[in-house]
């Protein structure tokens, strides 16, 4: 019979594996690019690691001065979300710059086309 700790460990492992398989399926279906999924996979791996290695969670929590080890998981989750949001902000900013450049280039090309159309044929 499993103890309460073992059940919690199994539930967290199942949840982490479900999460990782979900991310991998999104990559396989090309719903998310590999570059954007990298942080999700890294933090999913960390959660799988701590699902297996409870003493590791206790060790890193003590190292960080956190007295309740599961609180370290919440801290990691918050850090993961912040890093992912920063990553998406960088991508969005880059795409906005590219969109602005493309819009300006299209406007210049459209202007050139109108100039060519206005010239009388020779």
C-alpha positions as CSV (number, residue, x, y, z in Angstrom):
1,X,0.0,0.0,0.0
2,X,1.3,3.5,-0.9
3,X,1.8,6.0,1.7
4,X,0.4,9.5,1.4
5,X,3.8,10.8,0.2
6,X,4.0,8.2,-2.5
7,X,0.6,9.1,-3.8
8,X,1.5,12.7,-3.9
9,X,4.7,11.9,-5.7
10,X,2.9,9.7,-8.2
11,X,0.2,12.4,-8.8
12,X,2.9,15.1,-9.4
13,X,4.8,12.8,-11.7
14,X,1.7,12.0,-13.7
15,X,0.8,15.7,-13.9
16,X,4.3,16.6,-15.0
17,X,4.4,13.8,-17.6
18,X,1.0,14.8,-18.9
19,X,2.2,18.4,-19.3
20,X,5.4,17.4,-21.1
21,X,3.5,15.1,-23.5
22,X,1.1,17.9,-24.1
23,X,3.9,20.3,-25.1
24,X,5.5,17.7,-27.2
25,X,2.2,17.0,-29.0
26,X,1.8,20.8,-29.7
27,X,5.3,20.8,-31.2
28,X,4.5,17.7,-33.3
29,X,1.3,19.2,-34.6
30,X,3.3,22.4,-35.3
31,X,1.0,24.5,-33.1
32,X,4.0,25.9,-31.2
33,X,7.6,26.3,-32.5
34,X,10.4,24.4,-30.8
35,X,12.2,27.7,-29.9
36,X,9.2,28.9,-27.9
37,X,8.5,25.5,-26.3
38,X,12.1,25.2,-25.0
39,X,11.4,27.0,-21.7
40,X,8.2,25.0,-21.2
41,X,10.2,21.8,-21.7
42,X,13.0,22.8,-19.4
43,X,10.6,23.7,-16.6
44,X,8.5,20.6,-17.2
45,X,11.8,18.6,-16.9
46,X,12.5,20.3,-13.6
47,X,9.1,19.4,-12.2
48,X,9.6,15.7,-13.4
49,X,13.0,15.7,-11.6
50,X,11.5,16.9,-8.4
51,X,8.6,14.4,-8.7
52,X,11.2,11.6,-8.6
53,X,13.7,13.2,-6.2
54,X,12.0,14.6,-3.1
55,X,15.2,15.0,-1.2
56,X,16.4,17.3,-4.0
57,X,13.4,19.5,-3.5
58,X,14.1,19.5,0.2
59,X,17.8,20.3,-0.4
60,X,17.2,23.2,-2.8
61,X,14.4,24.6,-0.7
62,X,16.8,24.7,2.3
63,X,19.5,26.2,0.2
64,X,17.1,29.0,-0.8
65,X,16.0,29.5,2.8
66,X,12.5,28.2,2.1
67,X,11.1,26.2,5.0
68,X,8.2,24.6,3.2
69,X,9.7,22.7,0.2
70,X,6.5,22.6,-2.0
71,X,6.7,26.4,-1.9
72,X,9.8,26.1,-4.0
73,X,7.7,24.5,-6.7
74,X,5.4,27.5,-6.7
75,X,8.4,29.8,-6.8
76,X,9.8,27.9,-9.8
77,X,6.4,28.1,-11.5
78,X,6.3,31.8,-11.1
79,X,9.9,32.2,-12.4
80,X,9.0,29.9,-15.3
81,X,6.0,32.0,-16.2
82,X,8.0,35.3,-15.9
83,X,10.7,34.0,-18.2
84,X,8.2,32.7,-20.7
85,X,6.4,36.1,-20.7
86,X,9.7,37.9,-21.1
87,X,10.6,35.6,-24.0
88,X,7.2,36.3,-25.7
89,X,7.6,40.0,-25.1
90,X,11.0,39.9,-26.9
91,X,9.4,38.0,-29.8
92,X,6.4,40.4,-30.0
93,X,8.7,43.4,-30.0
94,X,10.9,41.9,-32.7
95,X,7.8,41.0,-34.8
96,X,6.5,44.6,-34.4
97,X,9.8,46.0,-35.7
98,X,9.7,43.6,-38.7
99,X,6.0,44.5,-39.4
100,X,6.8,48.2,-39.3
101,X,9.7,47.7,-41.7
102,X,7.6,45.6,-44.1
103,X,4.8,48.1,-44.0
104,X,7.2,51.0,-44.9
105,X,8.7,48.9,-47.7
106,X,5.3,48.1,-49.1
107,X,4.3,51.8,-49.0
108,X,7.5,52.7,-50.9
109,X,6.9,49.9,-53.5
110,X,3.3,51.0,-54.0
111,X,4.5,54.6,-54.4
112,X,7.0,53.5,-57.1
113,X,4.3,51.5,-58.9
114,X,2.0,54.5,-59.0
115,X,4.9,56.7,-60.4
116,X,5.5,54.1,-63.1
117,X,1.8,54.0,-64.0
118,X,1.6,57.8,-64.2
119,X,4.5,58.0,-66.7
120,X,3.3,58.2,-70.3
121,X,4.2,55.2,-72.4
122,X,7.0,55.8,-74.9
